[in-house]
Amino acid sequence: MSTLKNFIIGTFIILIGCNTATKNIDQYVQYNKNIQLKYAPDRRVALYTVAIEMKNDTLFLSGETNNAEAVNELITKLKHDKVVFKNNVDILPNATIATLKYAIVNNSIANIRSNPNHAAELATQAILGTELKVFKYDDYFYLVQTPDGYISWVDAGGITLMDATTFLAWQQAKKVIYTQIVGNVYEDEACTTIMSDIVIGAQLKLINQQKSRYQVQFPDGRIGYIKNNEASLYDDWIANVTPSKELIETYARSFLGSPYLWGGTSSKGMDCSGFVKTVYLMNGFVIPRDASQQIYAGKVVDENLTFEGLEKGDLLFFGAKADGDKKQRVTHVGIWLDNGKKEYIHASERVRINSADVNSPVYNEYLVTHYLGSKRYLGVNDTLITNLKLTTLATIEP
């Protein structure tokens, strides 16, 4: 009887111990989720895939993040609670890239994909001269972050890798910005032999300013020539560009007819938010990449959703309205023209103009019924809107 009693008591103690351990795991799993929500609520612009697992009375941390502070917060908690743990979290950038933690886009357009293969979804694009953070390498692809914060994969052929010293030298060099919709860089001074195509907003290093052309250098060292009536010295351009409603419309209309491309942000093909992003870039601003991010920037206008009180250049957002447990879902964005016709310009099938006026021949009933609201960027101070007059396109510090 005594033996049976001891067995029951022992079993009870073991069960209590197991339940306590399980409770502790649940506690730290939840704590870890809270850290993820704090430091990486949007996985498009921040990485935190840390997982927790219990093995033989030891907590194992695995996964990766580009924010060491986030992991340190979790580790501090575990140490405070005297938890036995092993940290296997990969802090990015990792050893696969050694000291080459930076890159410059080396082609007219770099296609940046959701996964490290050419068949993966096009997540976004970056144009020639764009400066990137590099996080890791995986079979010919690099995980990179663009100046607007987007994190995805680019193939090695689209970029030139740099260490901190080389990258800083590139940042500090004089640049030329291409200001036409699309054109070419040439091999020869006569500008007859094409070296590369080039799109609006692209930047190259200035080597020499000549009478009718700029001699420029690609990130990989190639030397070429751009006609000076198709480009400007970046310092002159940014000093002279005056963001305005009229300039917004001018650039927006210059893309009319350009093809729609999911993930596109260049004049060769753009999605709705890529179109808006490019128009604002040529007005001297870097804005969030996606429509669902852009809606969080700027000042709210037209709160009553009546298409009233809007000004030229305001952004109109469309999508699925909140319904019960379903949250609002932003899927589309356009630019208000304020021309008395309730017209807006947007990229859908191609860059085109539609209207919110039911009597207009370009009335779009679907978008009107899915209108979510509008935001104003011009004249608004917002940390999500980077003014290039006050900084540079480079958001990266070596």
N, C-alpha and C positions, 0 to 999 in steps of 0.2 A: 504493500500500500504506500509506504514511504517512497519507494522508487518511482511509482506511478505519479505521486504528487510532485516529486522533484522534476520529472519529465514534463509535466503540464506547466509548471512554473517556468522552466527553462524555455519551453516552446513559446510561452507568452512573452517572455523577455525578448526573444529573437524577433517575434512578430512586431513588438513595439519598436525595436531598433530598426527593422525594415521600414515600418511606416514613417518613422522619423526621417530616415534617409530619403525616402520618396518625397516626403514633404519638403525637405531641404532642396532637392533637385527642382521641384516645382517652383519653389521660391526663387531660385537663381535663374531658372528658365524665364520666369516672368520679369525678373530684374533685367535680364539680357534683352528681352523684347522691348522694355521701356527705353533702354539705351539706344536700340535700333531706331525707335520712333523719335528719340531726341536728336540723334546725330545724322541719321540717314532716312528721313521720312519719305524721300523721293529717290528711288534707286537709280533713276536716270542721271542724277547728279552727285550721288554719294554712295559708296559701297560699304556695306556692313552685313556680312553673311556668317557671323560668328554663331556656332552651335555648341551646345553643352551636352555632355554624355557622361554617365557614371559608370566606371569600371573598377571593380575591386576596391571600393571605398575611396576612389580618387575621381575628382571631376576633371574631365578632359575638355579643353577648349580647342575648337578647330574652326576653319573658315578663313576669311580674309577681309581686310578693310583698308581704306586709304586714309583712315583717321586714327592715329595711334592714341589720341586722347580718349576716344571712345572705349578702346580695349583697356586702357589704364584705369578707367573708371570702374569697369567690371572687376579687374584684378584687385584694385583697392578694396572693394567690397568683400571679395573672397578672403583677402588677407586679414581684414578687420574681423571677419567671422571665424578666423582660424580654420578655414577650409583647406583640405589637402587637394591641390589641383596641379595640372600640367598644362602649360600654355603652348599650343601648337598653331596659334593664329599667325597667318602670313600678313605682315604689314607691307603695304604697297607704297612706293615702288619696291619690288623685291630683287633678289640676286640675279634673276634671268636677264636683266638689262644692265647689270654692272653700274658704271657711272653715267651711262647714256640715258639720263632721266628726262631729256627734252627732245623735241623734234619740231621741224618746220615742214609744212606741206610743200611738196616739191613738184607736183603736177598741177595743172589748171584747176582740177577738182579732185579731192580725195574722198572716196566713198567709205563711209564709216558705218560698220554693220553691227547688228545686235549680237552676233556670235562670230568666232574666228574662222570663218570660211566664206568663200565667194558666193555661195548660194544662200547665205543668211539674209534676213530682212535688212533693207537699207534703213538705218536708224537716223542718220543725218549725213551732212557733207561738210567739208571744210575746204576753203578755196586757197589757191596758191599764196604762200607766205604766212598762212595762219600758224600761230605758235601753239604748241601742244605740250601738255604734261604726259609723260610716258610712265605706265605703271608696271607692265610685265609683258613677256613675250610668250607666244604659243604657236609654234609651227607656222612661221612666215607672217603671223599677225601680231600686232601690238595693241594692248589695251591702253587707250589714250583718253585725255580729257581736253575738251575744247575750251576756248575762253568764256563761252556761255555756260560752262559747267558740265556739259553732256559727256557721259562716259560710255564708250563703245570701242569696237575693234576696227583697226585700219590695216590694210595690207602693207607689207614692208616697202613695196614698190612706189607707194604714194608719198613717202616722207623721207626726210633726211634726219638721222639721229644726231644728237649733239650732247657733249658734256656741258657742265655748268659754265666753264670758261668760254667755250665756243659760242654757246647760246647767248651769253651776256654780250659778247662782241656783236653778234647779229642784232640783238635788241637795240644796241646803241648806234648802229650804223644808220646812215641816211637811207631813206626808202623812196621808192616811186610807187604811186597807187594808180591802178588802171581805172579809168573813169567811163569807158564806153561799155555797151552791153556785152559785146564779145569781140575778140580780135586775135592778134598774133604777136608773138615775140619772134624776132628774126635773127638769123645767124650772122648776116652781113650788114655793114653800115648803110648800104643802099636799100635795105629792108625789102629784099626780093626773095630770099630763101627762108622758108618758115622753119623755126626751131620748135615752137610750141604754140598751142592755143592759149588764150588767157581770157578771164571773165572779169566783169565789173567788181571792184573792191579788192582785187588781188594786189599783193605788194611784193616787190623785189628790191634787192639792195642796189643802191645807186653807185656806179663806178665812175661815170663821167657824164656831165651834161653838155651835149653838143647843140649845134644850131637848130637842127630839125629832129633830133632824136635823143633818147636817153640810152646810155650804155648801162646795162644792168647785169646783176649776178643772181643766179638761182641758188637755193640753199646747198645744192650739191656741187657748186663751183662753176657750172656752165656760164658762159658769158654771151649775152645777146643784146638786141636792140629793140626799143619800143619807140614808135613815132610820138613826138612830144605833143601833138595835137590830140592824142588819145589817152594821155596820162598827165599826172601832175606830181611835183615833189610832195611827199606826204605832209611835211611840215607846213607847206604853203596851203595845201588843200584843207587841212584840219583848221588852220588859222582863219581861213576865209569862208568855210562852210557855215551857213547860218540856218539852223534848223527852223523850218517854218511850215505852215499848212500848205503853202503853195509848192514848196520843194518836195514835200511828201507826195503831193498829187503828181508832180512832174515825174518823179522816179517811178511811182506806181504805174502811171500810164505808159511809161517807156517799156514796160514788160508785157503790155497787152498782147495776147496771142501766144505767149510763151507756154510751152507744154506743162501740164501737171505731172509731177513725179513725186510719189510717196517717198518722204525722207529727203527730198531735194531742197537745197538752199542756194542754188546758183542760177544764173541767167540761162543756163542750158536746160533747166527743168527744176521746178520748185513745187512744194506742197503749200497749203494755205498759210501755215505759220512761217515757213521758209521764205515765202514771198514777203510777208510783213517784216520779217527779220532783215531781209536784204534791203528793203526800202528804208527802214530806220537806220541801218548801217551807213547808207550813203547820205544820211542826215547827221551822222556823227554819233550814233548810239549803238551800243551792244545791248540787246534785250534777250529775255529768255527764249529758249528754242521752240517749245511746243505751245499750242493754243491753250492747253490746260495749265500751263505755267504762266503764260502771258496774261491771263485773266487776273492773276494775283498782283500784278504790277499796276502802277498808275492810280489815277483818281476815278472813282465811280461817277458816271454820268448816266442820264436817262434812267433813273431808278424806277420809274413807272412803266418802263418797257413800251413806250409809245413812239419811239423814234423822234422824240422832240428834245430840244436843248443840246443837240449834237453839233460838233464843229468838225470842219475838214481835218482829217488826220486821226480822228478818234477810231478806236478799234471796236468792232462789233463782234460779239461772240455768240455762237450757236451750238446747239446740242440737245441732249435730253434733260428735261427739267426734273428736279427732285420730286419723288413720288413715294410717299410712305417711307419704307426702309431704304429705298433706293436714293443714293446721293445724286446730285447734279453731275452730269458728264459733259464736259466741253469737248467738242469734236471739230469745230471749224471757226475760222476768224477771217474778217475782212476789214477794209478801210473805208470809212465814211467820206463821201466826196462833197457833201454840203452844197449841192448845186441847184437846190430847189426842186429836184426830181426824186428825192429820197433814194439816191443811187449810192452804191458802194462798189468797190473794186476788190476782187478776191481771186484766189486760184482754186478753180474747181473745173475739172476737165482741161482747162487752160486758164490763163489770167484773163478775166473778163469782167464786165460790168452788169450788175443786176439792180433791181429796185425793190423798195418796200412799199411802193405805191401800187395798189391793186389795179389801177387804170393804165399802168405803164406796160409797154410791149415787152419789157425785160423784167417784169414782176416775177419774183420767185416765191411762190406760196409756201413751199416746204421750209425754206429758211426763215421766213417771217413767223411761221407757227413754231419754230424751234429757236427763236431769239431768246437769249439768256441775259443780255445786258451789254453795256459798253464801258470802256475805260479810256481815259485821256492820258497820254504820255507827255505831250509837249508842255513845257513849263512846269513839270512836276518833278520834285526831288524824291527819288525812290532808290533804295539800295539795289533793287532788281534791274534798274535802268542805268547802265554805265555810260557816262558822257565822255566821249573820247577827247574832248577839249581839255578835260581835267585829268586825264590819265592816258593810257595807250591801249591798243588792241591787246597787248600782252598783259594778261592777268597773272603771269607766272613769275615768281621771283626765284632765282637760283639759290 
